[in-house]
Amino acid sequence: MDQQVLIKKLAAEHNGTLTHNQLINNNVSSYNINLALKSGLLERTRSGIYQESDTTEDIFYSLQQKYKRGVYSLETALYLWDLSDQYPFSLDMTFPRGYNNANLDLDIKAHYQIKTLQDIGITETKSFNGNTIKVYSPERTLAEILRTVNMVDIETITNAYKTWTKSNKKDINVLMDFAEKFKVADKANSYLEVLL
């Protein structure tokens, strides 16, 4: 198969966004990647991330492809779960404590978590371009935003809890389990008593 045709096929499979590794793993040569860039088939949106020229960047997907150990969290997770209508100016992403990337993208607001808490509540959702991204569950997010260290605005928290309590997918037991783990059970109970 012609490599430029292969690049188009791969781009279609990934909703317009490709990583350097995805291209190399599909036997696309560096020469042909450069050719695709020169011809305008692809454009480099970030280091190691390419976008089909006629599509808009899927920032959620491209940043997660760049930082595979990160999970969308806090206000970004609220936005992705439709628990907030505030588009985050910088994307909250949680990494394992000790993770060090000196060249972290300016669009990321990094948070660090101990391993036992980093790995719980990870789920997947679709970005607005239809790509699969890792994000913490709504219940974990609702517990975590109550921690004072995260400095989430009271109005944002209240609106998120109001929206979540109206959902038929809410799971109060799961929320309270996360609230215990993050030592915010009393705060979570206060919100639930008012709203339920």
N, C-alpha and C positions, 0 to 999 in steps of 0.2 A: 504494500500500500504506500502511496506517495506520502511523505512525512507531513506535508502541509495539510493534506486531507485528514491524516491521522490526528493532527493537532485540532482541527475543526471538530472532529468526532469526539475527542476527549473533552474539549471545551463544552460541547453540547451535553455530555454526560455529567459534567460538574457545574452546570448552570452558568457557564461563562468564566469561572475562576479556576485557574490551574496553579499548582506549585511546580517549582523546578524539579523536585523529586518525582512527582507524578509523571512529568514528561520524560525524564531520564529512565524511570522504571518501565516505561512503555517504548523504550528504544528510540526515543527522539533525540537526535544528536544535538550537541551545543550549537553546531553550525546551523542546523535547521531552526533552533529556537531563535538565534540571532536573525535568521532570514525572516521568520515570522514577525519579529519586532520591527525590522526594517521595512517590510512590506505593509505594515499596519494591521496585520491579522491579530497580533497580540500587542498589548502594551504592559510595561512593568509598572505595577501599582505600588509595590513594596519590594524590598530585597527578597528574592526567591519566590515572589508571587506575581502571576501574570493574569491579565484580564482580557477577554475578547474585546476588541476595540469598540464594538457596537453595543456593549452592555455596561451598566453602571457597576461600580465596585460593590461587592457584598462584603462590607467591612467586618461583619461578625464572623463570617467564614474565613476570610483571608487572614485575619489576626489569629484565629484559632489554629489555622494551618501553620502559621509561623511560630506560634507558641503552644505546642501540643500539650504541654503539661498544665496549661491554664484552663480554668473553668469559669464561665460567666457567673457573676454573683451580685449580691446586694442590689443596688438600684438598676443596674443593667438587667439582672434577672427579673426584677419586678416589671420592667418594660417588656421584656420578651414574653412574659406570662400574662400580659395585658392587665397587670395589677397597678400600673402607673401609666399615665399618658405623657410623662415627661421624658423626652428623648435624652439619654445621657450624653453630656458634653464630652466626657471621657468614659471609656468602657471599663467597668469594674471587672477585674479578672483575678481569681484567687489561685495562688501557686503554693506548692509545698514549702514549708519553712526551710530556709537554706538554699532555695533555688536562687541562682544568681545569673542575671542576664544584664550586663552593663549597657547593652544597646536596646533596652526595652522601648517599644514604640511610644511616641508621644500621645497617641490616642488611647493608651491603656493607663488605668489607675490600678496599680498593683496592690494586692493584699496577700498576706502570707499566713499560712495556717499549719498547725502541727499535723502530722500524717494521719493520726487517728480521726481527726475532724475533717481533714482535706478530702478524704475519700468517701465520706457518707453523703447520701442525698444527691449524687450525680445522676442526672438523667439527660435525655436528648430532646431537642425540639428542632423545628425547621426555622431557618433564617427567612427573611422576607423574600429572598431569591430562591428559596426551596432547598437550600443546602442544610445538611444535618450538622448541628453544633451541640457542644456539651454545655449544660447549664445546671445549676442547682435547682432542685425541686421547689415548687412554690412554698411548701411547708418549711423546708430548711431555710429558705430565704426569709420568710416571715419571722422565724425565730432569730436569725442572725442579724436582721436589721435593728433588733431591739438592744443589741450590745452597744454600750456607750462608746466603745472604742471605734465603732464604725461611723459615728456622727451622722446618722441619717435624720433628716428633718422630720419633726413630729407630724406635720401635715402630710408628708409623703407616707409615713407609717400608718396614720389613721386612714387615709384613702385606700391604701393597699389592703388593710384589714377589712374595711367596709366592702370592697369589691370581692375579696376572697370569701367572706362569710355568705355572700349571695350566690356563690357558685355551687352547683350540684356535685362538683368533683372534689369539694373540700374534704379533708380528713383530719378531724380535730385531734384524734389520738396520735397521729403521726406528727402533727404540729407540736403537741405537748411533749412528745418524746424528744424532738429536736430542741425544744425550749429547755428541757432538763439538761441536755448535753451542753447547751450554751449558757446554762445558769441564768436563764431569763424567764423561768416558769411563772413567777409572780406577775411580771409585766404582761406576758401573753394572756394570763388569766384575766387581768384587768381589762384588756381590750375585748376579750371574748364575752365577759360578763355584760359589758355595755352593749355589744352588737348582736348577741344571740338571744 
